[in-house]
Structures are given as C-alpha cells and as structure tokens.
Amino acid sequence: MITDSRLVIFDCDGVLVDSEPISNRVFCDMLNDLGLSVTLDEMYEHFVGLSMPQCMERVTAMLGCPPPEGFEASVQQRTEEELRAHVQPVEGVREVLNALHLSFCVASGGAHSKIRTTLGATGLLGLFGDRIFSAEDVKRPKPAPDLFLHAASTLGYLPARCLVVEDTPTGVRAGVAAGMRVFGFGARSRVTPLLDAGAHETFRAMGELTALVERWVRSSEEGALAGD
C-alpha cells in the first residue's frame, strides 16, 4: 500500500487510455484528404504529444496556408466519435489506479471534452472526479510546465511532491520544467527519446508503475530524513 501526501499526475492519451492509434488514424486520413501525404508513422513523429492548436499550427506550416474553416472542429468531432466507439484503457492501468493510495489526477494536452469522452468510454472517469486538467486551462501547452503546475497548485501540492507519468518527450519536458519527478511510459515508443527529454525513470508495462511509485516514496522519505 502506498500512503503519503504526494500527487501523481497522469497524462491521458497513451498513459490511461489507448487512444493514440485511433486519434492518429482519424487525423492521418483527414490530412491526406487535404492533400498532405502523411503516414501513421509520421503522425507519431510529428503530432503525438501536441495540443490541438499546436497541431493546427503544424498543419498550416505543412500546407503553406491555414486548413479550411471548420477543419479543426471536424477533426475533433470525428475523433471523439471513433474514441467513444473503440477506445480501451491501457492494459493494467485500472489495477494501478486502484492500488495507488496517493492522490492522483489527469493533466492532458487534449480538450476537456476529449478527456471526458475517453475516460468515460473506458470506465475510468469516476476514478478521477473533478481532478481533470486540460491544456485548455492554461495559456501555454506542453512542453511548457504550466499545465502541471496548475494541476499541482489547484490541488495544493508543491512541485517537488509531484510525480508525472508521461509517454511523449513533449510531456516529459513539461514535467521536468515543472520541477517534478517524471516517469516515462514507453509501451508504444522507444524509451530513449523519453530519457533524452529528461525522464528520471522509464517503464514499458503499466504493471511496473506501482513498484516504481513505492520506490519514489521511500527514496523521498529517506532523503528527507538524511536532510534532517
């Protein structure tokens, strides 16, 4: 049992819910419809971990002009429809959340509507209550630290008492910039980019996280005692 006055901050897509294959397939298809020849591999390389406004900025740069009016709203609508029908929780995450006797929340670059759609469709929404934070809540999205700092401040935790669980270099950089401990989840991606971005630990299976959190708590306590 993990008991301590600390906060674990989870990213959503790719950490709590296995949404990235669905979201990227929809976005890839719609970009190809615009005339941009992109593959799913290129989607993971260029778009995963970015907020929707950041994605639209990148699309504008690729097209040489803004996408058609309504394109962003259409992407969001089609994505949420596909997620509602097909998204699954990341394997093992429900067991981790149930075993986690620390406060936890979600802080995602996605919109509130998308976060609630995916958490609701996977049966995880009730585990988070109102502890849901989106890039829509802050001026600067990841890799700026604003979202993680906002979540910690709202819930009453100092950054040094927070642990971030992320699966993209963009999210890892945001957690490091916030002065938090960062664990990189490399189930779908190579862990090297997560380490290069500053992740303090990496893991490949969600079931490994419980032991890593326990070790973090113990090492923090030992460090505090040594400081005394």
HELIX and SHEET records of a PDB file:
HELIX    1   1 GLU A   20  ASP A   33  1                                  14    
HELIX    2   2 LEU A   40  HIS A   46  1                                   7    
HELIX    3   3 MET A   52  LEU A   63  1                                  12    
HELIX    4   4 PHE A   71  HIS A   86  1                                  16    
HELIX    5   5 VAL A   93  ALA A   99  1                                   7    
HELIX    6   6 HIS A  112  ALA A  121  1                                  10    
HELIX    7   7 LEU A  125  LEU A  127  5                                   3    
HELIX    8   8 ALA A  135  ASP A  137  5                                   3    
HELIX    9   9 ASP A  146  LEU A  155  1                                  10    
HELIX   10  10 PRO A  159  ARG A  161  5                                   3    
HELIX   11  11 PRO A  169  ALA A  177  1                                   9    
HELIX   12  12 VAL A  191  ASP A  196  1                                   6    
HELIX   13  13 MET A  206  GLU A  208  5                                   3    
HELIX   14  14 LEU A  209  GLY A  227  1                                  19    
SHEET    1   A 6 ILE A 132  SER A 134  0                                        
SHEET    2   A 6 SER A 103  SER A 108  1                                        
SHEET    3   A 6 LEU A   7  PHE A  10  1                                        
SHEET    4   A 6 CYS A 162  GLU A 166  1                                        
SHEET    5   A 6 ARG A 181  PHE A 185  1                                        
SHEET    6   A 6 GLU A 201  PHE A 203  1                                        
END                                                                             
